[in-house]
Amino acid sequence: MRLAVEVVIRCCGRDAGSAFAYELAEVLHTEARVHPVSYHGGLFIGRDCHAIGENRDAVCAALGGKLSGLTREPAALSAEYLQSYRDSWALWNRIRKVLNRATIATAAETAAFRSDVTALVTGLKASFGWLNVSPKLHLLLAHAPEFLEEIGSISLYGEQGLEAWHGRYRQTARLYLGETDLASAAAFVRSMALAGDASPAVLDLFCPLRASAKEGAHKATKDGDTRLRANKPAVPVCDQTREKSAHERELWPNKVFAVAAETMTTYERRLCVESP
């Protein structure tokens, strides 16, 4: 999201970048139906990032609309940025489906993951000269493919899985009494071990599975379809919750634009120093 704002600043100026940040927040709210949350530092949580990825076309359309109307050199530059931005989204959507899936990846998926990660990071760095390789991008490029090849899955060993088991333990702690919390936790782990090995075969046997939908599948197309947002009854929300959500949506573009503007200022200064 911040990269899109940086592209607008680069091609259209800071005022346009500030306005686009607010426009982008509205697009995410209306199209992807996500909003920043205060307990996550005013950013989007994990499942919201998946929703944004599924609605990448709306994000790219908003960026394309903001860059339209430029002429001469800015027009050519913006076209290159927009195409690279779209390509990056396509790569990321393939990456995240393997990255956050709690199943063992096949050899073909592992090879494709490594190829997509390399193309994503190198493409971002080549297309957007101001982009710095963050620790997360470094982990994604240099370590995630090796971990996937060695272990077979990344999401299975992520923090979310541990938190899920911790919640399961807290719900059933009364069934595993012990002199200390550690003894109670050990009894819980022994019970899980006796119940069965948490191998992919057991997970496939006991866990509900849903196959990934094909592109464009399971989407409402008729006006009377109850899956359409306009045909669903509105969920009652109190005024205070609505006001808080609107306030957090206003804070998000301010934060994103501030960081993007600082990044572009640093980049432009560097260009001035490097130019003869």
C-alpha positions in Angstrom: 0.0 0.0 0.0 2.8 2.4 0.9 4.5 1.6 -2.4 1.5 2.8 -4.3 1.5 6.1 -2.5 5.3 6.5 -3.2 4.6 5.9 -6.9 2.0 8.7 -6.9 4.4 11.0 -5.0 7.2 10.2 -7.5 5.0 10.9 -10.6 2.5 13.5 -9.4 3.9 15.2 -6.3 3.2 15.2 -2.6 -0.2 16.8 -2.7 -1.5 14.1 -5.0 0.2 11.4 -2.9 -1.6 12.7 0.2 -5.0 12.7 -1.5 -4.3 9.2 -3.0 -3.6 7.8 0.5 -7.1 8.8 1.6 -8.6 7.5 -1.6 -6.8 4.2 -1.1 -8.1 3.9 2.4 -11.6 4.3 1.1 -11.1 1.7 -1.7 -9.9 -0.8 0.9 -12.9 -0.1 3.1 -15.5 -0.3 0.3 -14.0 -3.0 -2.0 -12.0 -5.2 0.3 -14.1 -4.4 3.4 -11.0 -4.1 5.7 -10.0 -1.4 8.1 -6.9 -0.8 10.3 -7.1 -2.0 13.9 -5.7 -0.2 16.9 -4.3 -3.3 18.5 -2.1 -3.9 15.5 -0.5 -0.5 15.5 -3.1 1.0 13.3 -2.3 -1.4 10.4 -4.1 -4.3 8.8 -4.1 -7.7 10.4 -3.2 -10.9 8.6 -6.6 -12.0 7.2 -7.2 -8.5 6.0 -4.0 -8.7 4.0 -5.4 -11.8 2.3 -8.6 -9.8 1.5 -6.6 -7.0 0.0 -4.7 -9.5 -2.1 -8.0 -10.9 -3.5 -9.1 -7.3 -4.4 -5.8 -6.2 -5.9 -7.5 -5.2 -9.1 -9.4 -2.4 -7.3 -6.1 -1.2 -5.8 -4.3 -1.3 -9.2 -7.3 0.5 -10.8 -7.2 3.2 -8.2 -3.5 3.7 -8.8 -4.0 3.7 -12.6 -6.7 6.3 -12.3 -4.4 8.5 -10.3 -1.6 8.2 -12.8 -3.8 8.8 -15.9 -3.6 12.1 -17.7 0.1 12.5 -17.4 2.1 13.5 -20.5 5.5 13.1 -22.0 8.2 11.6 -19.7 6.0 11.4 -16.5 3.5 9.4 -18.6 6.1 6.8 -19.7 7.5 6.6 -16.2 4.1 6.1 -14.6 3.2 3.4 -17.1 6.4 1.4 -16.2 5.7 1.8 -12.5 2.1 0.7 -12.9 3.0 -2.4 -14.9 5.7 -3.4 -12.4 3.2 -2.8 -9.5 0.6 -5.1 -11.1 3.2 -7.8 -11.8 4.4 -7.6 -8.2 0.8 -8.1 -7.0 0.4 -11.2 -9.2 3.6 -12.7 -7.8 2.7 -11.9 -4.2 -0.7 -13.5 -4.5 0.9 -16.8 -5.6 3.5 -16.5 -2.9 1.1 -15.8 0.0 -1.1 -18.9 -0.8 1.9 -21.2 -0.2 3.4 -19.0 2.5 0.3 -19.1 4.7 -1.1 -22.5 4.0 -0.9 -25.1 6.8 -0.1 -28.1 4.6 3.0 -29.7 3.2 4.0 -28.2 -0.1 4.8 -30.4 -3.1 8.2 -30.3 -4.9 6.6 -28.3 -7.7 5.1 -25.8 -5.4 8.4 -25.4 -3.6 10.3 -24.7 -6.8 7.6 -22.3 -7.9 7.7 -20.5 -4.6 11.5 -20.0 -4.9 11.1 -18.7 -8.4 8.3 -16.3 -7.5 10.0 -15.0 -4.4 13.2 -14.2 -6.4 11.2 -12.5 -9.2 9.2 -10.5 -6.6 12.1 -9.1 -4.6 14.5 -8.5 -7.6 11.7 -7.0 -9.6 10.7 -4.6 -6.8 14.3 -3.5 -6.3 14.9 -3.1 -10.1 11.6 -1.2 -10.8 11.4 1.1 -7.7 14.9 2.5 -7.1 14.0 4.0 -3.7 12.9 0.7 -2.2 15.1 -0.7 0.6 15.2 -4.4 1.2 13.6 -4.7 4.6 14.3 -7.6 7.1 11.0 -9.2 6.0 11.9 -9.1 2.3 15.4 -10.5 3.2 13.8 -13.4 5.1 11.4 -14.0 2.3 14.2 -14.1 -0.3 17.1 -15.6 1.5 15.5 -18.0 4.1 11.9 -18.8 3.4 12.6 -21.0 0.3 15.2 -23.0 2.2 12.9 -23.4 5.2 10.1 -24.6 2.9 12.4 -27.1 1.2 13.7 -28.4 4.5 10.5 -28.5 6.5 7.8 -28.7 3.9 5.7 -25.9 5.3 6.0 -22.4 6.8 2.6 -21.7 8.2 2.5 -24.9 10.2 5.4 -23.6 12.3 4.1 -20.0 12.5 3.1 -18.0 15.5 -0.6 -18.3 14.7 -0.5 -22.1 15.1 1.1 -21.9 18.5 -1.4 -19.3 19.5 -4.2 -21.6 18.4 -2.9 -24.5 20.5 -2.5 -22.1 23.4 -6.1 -21.2 23.1 -7.1 -24.8 22.9 -5.1 -25.5 26.1 -6.7 -22.6 28.0 -10.2 -23.9 27.1 -9.5 -27.4 28.4 -7.0 -26.7 31.2 -9.4 -27.9 33.8 -9.2 -31.4 32.3 -5.4 -31.6 32.8 -4.7 -30.8 36.4 -1.2 -30.7 37.8 0.8 -29.3 40.7 2.1 -26.5 38.5 1.2 -24.9 35.2 4.1 -26.7 33.5 2.8 -30.1 34.8 -0.7 -29.2 33.5 0.7 -28.2 30.1 2.8 -31.5 30.0 -0.4 -33.5 30.6 -2.1 -31.6 27.8 0.8 -32.4 25.4 0.8 -36.1 26.4 -2.9 -36.3 25.7 -2.5 -34.7 22.2 0.4 -37.1 21.5 -1.7 -40.2 22.5 -4.6 -38.9 20.4 -2.5 -39.1 17.3 0.5 -37.8 15.5 0.0 -34.3 13.9 1.2 -35.5 10.5 -0.2 -34.3 7.2 -2.2 -37.5 6.9 -3.9 -37.0 10.3 -4.6 -33.3 9.5 -6.2 -34.3 6.2 -8.3 -36.9 8.1 -9.6 -34.8 10.9 -9.4 -31.2 9.7 -12.0 -29.8 7.4 -10.5 -28.9 4.0 -11.6 -26.6 1.3 -10.0 -26.6 -2.1 -8.8 -23.3 -3.4 -11.3 -21.8 -5.7 -10.5 -21.3 -9.4 -10.1 -17.8 -10.7 -13.6 -16.2 -10.9 -15.4 -19.2 -9.4 -18.1 -19.0 -6.7 -18.9 -15.4 -7.4 -22.3 -13.9 -7.5 -23.4 -12.8 -11.0 -27.2 -12.4 -10.7 -28.9 -9.3 -9.2 -31.0 -11.3 -6.8 -28.1 -13.4 -5.4 -28.0 -13.1 -1.7 -24.2 -13.3 -1.7 -24.1 -9.8 -3.1 -23.3 -7.2 -0.5 -26.2 -5.0 -1.5 -28.7 -7.9 -0.9 -27.3 -8.8 2.6 -28.9 -7.3 5.7 -26.9 -4.7 7.4 -25.1 -5.8 10.6 -26.1 -3.5 13.4 -23.2 -1.4 14.7 -23.3 1.1 17.5 -22.4 4.8 16.8 -19.3 4.6 18.9 -17.9 1.6 17.1 -18.7 3.3 13.7 -16.9 6.5 14.8 -13.9 4.7 16.1 -13.6 2.7 12.8 -13.8 6.0 10.8 -11.2 7.6 13.0 -8.8 4.7 12.5 -9.3 4.9 8.7 -8.3 8.5 8.8 -5.2 7.9 10.8 -3.9 5.1 8.5 -3.5 7.4 5.4 -1.7 10.0 7.5 0.8 7.4 8.7 1.3 5.9 5.3 1.8 9.2 3.6 4.2 10.5 6.2 6.5 7.4 5.8 6.2 7.5 2.0 7.0 11.2 1.8 10.1 10.8 4.0 11.2 7.9 1.8 10.8 9.8 -1.4 12.5 12.9 0.1 15.6 10.8 0.9 15.5 9.2 -2.5 15.3 12.5 -4.3 18.2 13.9 -2.3 20.3 10.9 -3.2 19.5 11.4 -6.8 20.7 15.1 -6.6 24.0 14.0 -5.0 24.6 11.3 -7.5 23.8 13.4 -10.6 26.8 15.1 -12.2 
